[in-house]
Every structure is written in C-alpha cells, then in structure tokens.
Amino acid sequence: MSTVHQPDPRDRPARLTVGVVGAGRVGPALAASLQLAGHRPVAVSGVSDASRRRAATMLPDVPLVTPAEVMARADLVLLTVPDDALPGLVEGLAETGAVRPGQLLVHTSGRYGARVLDPALRAGALPLALHPAMTFTGTAVDVQRLAGCSFGVTAPDELRLAAEALVIEMGGEPEWIAEENRPLYHAALALGANHLVTLVAQSLELLRAAGVEAPDRMLGPLLGAALDNALRSGDAALTGPVARGDAGTVAVHVSELRRHAPGTVDGYLAMARATADRALASGLLKPELAEDLLGVLAKGTDGAEGDVR
C-alpha cells in the first residue's frame, strides 16, 4: 500500500474554470497541470496552426475560441503570449470590456511583474504574475517538469497567498520577486538558460567537426557534472585552461576557432574574459599567470591569432 500522502479534496480551494490566451508552449502545459489539480480548462485561443495543434494535443476537447470568448468563459485566465505583446493585449482586453470583476488574470512573462496588468486591475480583475523558471517543449513532458519547478511570483500583497497556492497546485515552488526586480530576475534566467543552449549547440558542432561521432553522448556527462558542481560550489567549480592560466592553450583555441568556426570566436573570448575575471577574484587564477592570459584574449579580440606556445 502506498504511504504517499494524498491531499484531501476538501482541503483544496474552490475549483476554477481556466482559459488560455496564447497557446504557445507554456499556456497549454500550465492549464493541463491545473487540470490535474482539479481545475477545469474551458477555452483556449491560438492563432497559428502550430498553436492550435498544440492546444488540441495538450487540452483535448477544450474548444478553440477567440480571446474575448476565453475571457467570458473562464474564472482564471492565463495570458501566455510573448513579453512584447503582453502590454497591448492587456490594454485591448480592458478597453473592449472583456475583463470581468473578480476574474483572476495571470501572465507568465518573466520580464513583467503585476503592474503590466494595471488596465485589467482597474476593470476589477485580480492580477498575478507567475513565471515558471523552466524551458518548455510544447509537449506533455512539460507538465512533468513543473514538479519542483520554481516560479517567479509577483502580485499585490492581498493576492500573495492565492498566487502561491496556484503555483503549489501546479507542483511548483513559489519564489517571491519584487516588482522592481523582475527585469533583473529575467535577465539572470536568460543568461543562464538561453545562452547555455547556444553554447551547447556550438560545442556539439565543433565536436562533429573534430570527428566525434556521438558528441551528445560525450558532452552529456561532462555538462551534467559541470552544472551540478557549479550549483553546489559556484566559482570554486571553475576548471579548464582559463582558470589555470594556460595562455598558450587558450591561444591555440582561438586560432582553431578562427580557422574552423569564426562565428564562435567572439563568444569564446567574451566567456573566457568573464571566466578569467571570476577565477582571478576567487583566487583560482594566479595573478602572475593572468597577465599572459589576458594578453592572449586581447590579441584574439583584435583578430590576431596570438602566440602559440
């Protein structure tokens, strides 16, 4: 017999009808997660063929309707559109009278806090900013990944408990982000996650060019260990030629990248300089070795190939 505690349905807050405006990768996954918690998706809107297919797969039997109809049918509306489109969408919904008093209006933008929903607030809506710190595929695996996922939560004080409760129902962990800190919070996540994808993709291409038949299998354990070490130890996890001050090795890297993949040179140099700064500040890089290393990086920036030693 399972010993896992199952929540008593009587302990749950009132069940809500849920709508999604913008059936990108995020909205259907969050709605499906809320459905598992006992809420009821009732309407979804999507423009592209891909978004409509995604909605049909993730939320079967939930009708595809206009954004205004989503607003009319749902107690809780997820606004899951691109960041730059969010202010205009909110203003349009408020100006057309689509917002209903007492309606929970949730956006999932990392950039914005609750203030972007002010036009809807003036119309009587209850504004919540719930940003899942997760990358989404647009498939059912996203619902599973929400378990233990941190959400950046911003809302008026009186709605804080409601916002946190919704995150917990989706299996997430609420992390309160002050309104004024949302852009910095979002920049931090983009720096870590979005740029990581670019770095890994470049590394895969370079390994293929070097003749590695299974670069993904080679990189998987290495990157997994590096990520785990970095999360545990921060700068103390730095390894490699930059942290060691191996200027000659770095010069060879820059030369080879210029020859085989010139589009990667600027990124390599920028990350190498940032790594050198952190390694020097943390005491990993010896000052007497840093001068030669920074000289190689400066030559690389100027387009020179550096001294290969």
C-alpha positions in Angstrom: 0.0 0.0 0.0 1.4 3.4 -0.9 2.4 5.6 2.0 2.5 8.8 -0.1 0.1 11.4 1.4 -2.7 12.3 -0.9 -4.3 15.7 -0.3 -7.9 15.6 0.8 -10.1 17.2 -1.9 -12.0 19.1 0.8 -8.7 20.9 1.6 -8.5 22.3 -1.9 -9.6 25.9 -2.7 -12.7 26.3 -4.9 -12.2 24.8 -8.3 -11.9 27.3 -11.1 -12.7 27.3 -14.8 -9.5 28.0 -16.7 -8.8 29.8 -20.0 -5.7 30.3 -22.0 -5.0 33.2 -24.3 -2.0 32.3 -26.4 -1.5 28.6 -27.0 2.3 28.7 -27.2 4.5 26.2 -25.4 3.7 27.5 -21.9 -0.1 28.1 -21.6 -1.4 24.6 -22.5 1.1 23.0 -20.1 0.1 25.2 -17.2 -3.6 24.6 -18.0 -3.0 20.8 -18.1 -1.3 21.0 -14.8 -4.1 22.9 -13.3 -6.5 20.3 -14.7 -4.6 17.6 -12.8 -5.2 19.7 -9.6 -8.9 19.6 -10.2 -9.5 22.8 -12.1 -11.4 22.8 -15.4 -9.9 24.2 -18.7 -12.9 25.5 -20.7 -11.4 27.6 -23.5 -8.2 28.3 -25.3 -7.2 30.7 -28.1 -4.4 30.3 -30.6 -3.5 31.9 -33.9 -1.0 29.7 -35.7 -1.6 26.2 -36.9 1.1 25.0 -34.5 -0.5 26.6 -31.5 -3.9 25.1 -32.5 -2.4 21.6 -32.8 -0.6 22.0 -29.5 -3.8 23.0 -27.8 -5.7 20.1 -29.3 -3.0 17.7 -28.1 -2.4 19.1 -24.6 -6.0 20.1 -23.9 -8.3 17.7 -25.9 -12.0 18.6 -26.0 -11.3 22.1 -24.9 -12.8 24.5 -27.5 -10.6 26.9 -29.5 -12.3 30.3 -29.4 -11.4 34.0 -29.6 -9.5 35.7 -26.7 -12.7 37.6 -25.8 -14.6 34.3 -25.6 -11.9 32.9 -23.4 -12.3 35.8 -21.1 -16.1 35.3 -21.0 -15.9 31.7 -20.1 -13.1 31.5 -17.5 -12.7 32.4 -13.9 -8.9 32.1 -14.2 -7.3 33.3 -17.5 -3.7 32.6 -18.4 -2.1 35.2 -20.6 0.7 33.3 -22.2 1.8 35.5 -25.1 5.3 36.8 -25.9 6.6 39.5 -23.5 6.5 42.3 -26.0 2.9 41.5 -26.9 1.6 41.4 -23.3 1.0 45.2 -22.6 -1.0 45.7 -25.8 -3.1 42.5 -25.1 -3.9 43.6 -21.6 -4.9 47.1 -22.7 -7.0 45.7 -25.5 -8.9 43.3 -23.3 -9.6 46.1 -20.8 -10.7 48.6 -23.4 -13.1 46.2 -25.0 -14.8 45.3 -21.7 -13.6 41.7 -21.9 -12.3 41.8 -18.3 -14.8 40.8 -15.6 -14.6 42.0 -12.0 -13.2 39.3 -9.7 -11.6 37.4 -12.6 -8.1 36.0 -11.9 -5.8 37.3 -14.6 -2.4 35.5 -14.7 0.5 36.3 -17.0 3.6 34.2 -17.3 6.1 36.8 -18.5 9.4 36.8 -16.8 10.1 40.4 -17.6 7.0 41.9 -16.2 5.5 42.0 -12.7 1.9 42.7 -11.8 1.8 46.3 -12.9 1.6 45.4 -16.6 -1.9 44.2 -15.6 -3.0 47.6 -14.2 -5.5 48.2 -17.0 -7.3 45.0 -16.1 -6.9 45.8 -12.4 -8.9 49.0 -13.0 -11.6 46.9 -14.6 -11.8 44.7 -11.5 -9.5 41.8 -12.3 -7.2 40.2 -9.8 -3.6 40.4 -11.2 -1.0 37.8 -10.8 2.5 37.3 -12.4 3.5 33.7 -12.3 6.6 32.9 -14.3 7.8 29.3 -14.4 11.6 29.1 -14.4 11.6 26.3 -16.9 12.2 25.7 -20.6 9.2 24.3 -22.4 9.0 21.9 -25.4 5.3 22.2 -26.1 4.7 18.6 -25.3 3.3 16.6 -22.3 6.8 16.3 -20.8 6.4 19.9 -19.7 3.7 19.0 -17.2 6.0 16.6 -15.6 8.8 19.1 -15.5 6.7 21.5 -13.5 7.1 19.3 -10.5 9.5 21.1 -8.3 9.9 24.0 -10.8 10.5 27.4 -9.2 8.0 30.2 -10.2 8.8 33.8 -10.0 5.7 35.2 -8.2 4.7 38.9 -8.1 1.3 40.1 -7.0 -0.4 42.6 -4.7 0.1 41.7 -1.1 -3.6 40.7 -0.7 -3.3 38.2 -3.5 0.1 36.7 -2.5 -1.4 33.6 -0.9 -3.7 33.0 -3.9 -0.7 33.2 -6.2 1.4 30.9 -4.2 -1.4 28.4 -3.8 -1.8 28.2 -7.6 1.9 27.6 -8.0 1.9 24.8 -5.4 -1.2 23.2 -7.1 0.9 23.0 -10.3 3.6 21.2 -8.4 5.9 24.3 -8.4 7.8 26.2 -5.7 6.9 29.9 -5.3 9.7 32.4 -5.2 8.6 35.9 -4.4 10.1 38.6 -6.8 9.7 42.3 -6.1 8.1 44.2 -8.9 11.2 46.4 -9.5 13.4 43.3 -9.6 11.6 41.5 -12.4 13.8 42.6 -15.3 17.0 41.6 -13.4 15.4 38.3 -12.4 14.5 37.6 -16.0 18.0 38.7 -17.3 19.6 36.2 -14.9 17.5 33.3 -16.1 18.1 34.2 -19.8 21.8 34.5 -19.2 21.9 31.0 -17.6 19.4 29.0 -19.7 19.1 30.7 -23.1 22.8 31.2 -23.6 23.5 27.7 -22.3 21.6 26.3 -25.3 23.7 28.4 -27.7 26.9 27.3 -26.0 26.0 23.6 -26.1 24.8 23.8 -29.7 28.2 25.4 -30.7 30.1 22.8 -28.7 28.2 19.9 -30.5 29.0 21.4 -33.9 32.7 21.8 -33.1 32.9 18.2 -31.8 31.3 16.9 -35.0 33.8 18.9 -37.0 36.6 17.3 -34.9 35.4 13.9 -35.9 33.4 12.9 -32.8 30.6 10.5 -33.9 28.4 10.9 -30.8 29.0 14.5 -29.4 25.9 14.4 -27.4 27.0 11.3 -25.5 30.4 12.8 -24.9 29.0 16.1 -23.6 26.1 14.8 -21.5 28.1 13.5 -18.5 30.6 16.4 -18.7 28.0 19.1 -18.8 25.9 17.4 -16.2 28.8 17.2 -13.8 29.8 20.8 -14.6 26.3 22.1 -13.9 26.0 20.1 -10.7 29.4 21.4 -9.5 28.5 25.0 -10.4 25.2 24.8 -8.5 26.9 23.3 -5.5 30.2 25.3 -5.4 29.9 28.4 -7.6 33.2 29.8 -8.8 35.1 27.1 -6.9 33.9 24.7 -9.6 35.8 26.5 -12.3 38.3 24.3 -14.2 40.0 24.4 -17.6 42.8 26.4 -19.2 41.4 29.8 -18.4 41.1 29.1 -14.7 44.5 27.5 -14.7 46.1 30.4 -16.7 47.2 28.3 -19.6 47.6 31.2 -22.0 49.2 29.0 -24.7 46.3 26.6 -24.8 43.8 29.4 -25.0 45.8 30.9 -27.9 45.5 27.6 -29.8 41.8 27.5 -29.1 41.3 31.0 -30.6 43.4 30.1 -33.6 41.5 26.9 -34.3 38.1 28.6 -33.8 39.1 31.3 -36.3 40.0 28.7 -38.8 37.1 26.3 -38.4 34.2 28.3 -36.8 34.8 32.0 -36.9 31.3 32.7 -35.7 32.2 31.2 -32.3 35.2 33.4 -31.6 33.5 36.4 -30.1 31.5 34.2 -27.7 34.6 32.2 -26.7 36.6 35.4 -26.0 33.7 37.0 -24.0 33.2 34.0 -21.8 36.9 33.5 -21.4 37.4 37.0 -20.2 34.4 36.7 -17.8 35.8 33.3 -16.5 39.3 34.9 -16.0 37.8 37.7 -14.0 35.9 35.4 -11.7 38.8 32.9 -11.4 41.2 35.8 -10.5 38.7 37.3 -8.0 38.2 33.9 -6.3 41.9 33.1 -6.1 41.9 30.2 -8.6 43.8 32.1 -11.2 47.3 33.2 -10.1 47.9 36.9 -10.8 51.3 36.2 -12.4 49.6 34.0 -15.0 46.6 36.3 -15.6 48.7 38.9 -17.5 49.7 36.5 -20.3 46.2 35.1 -20.4 44.5 38.5 -20.7 47.1 39.4 -23.4 46.1 36.4 -25.5 42.4 37.3 -25.1 43.2 40.9 -26.1 45.0 39.7 -29.2 42.1 37.5 -30.0 39.7 40.5 -29.8 41.9 42.4 -32.3 41.8 39.5 -34.8 45.4 38.4 -34.2 46.0 34.7 -33.7 48.2 35.1 -30.7 51.4 33.3 -29.8 51.0 29.6 -29.9 53.4 28.1 -27.3 
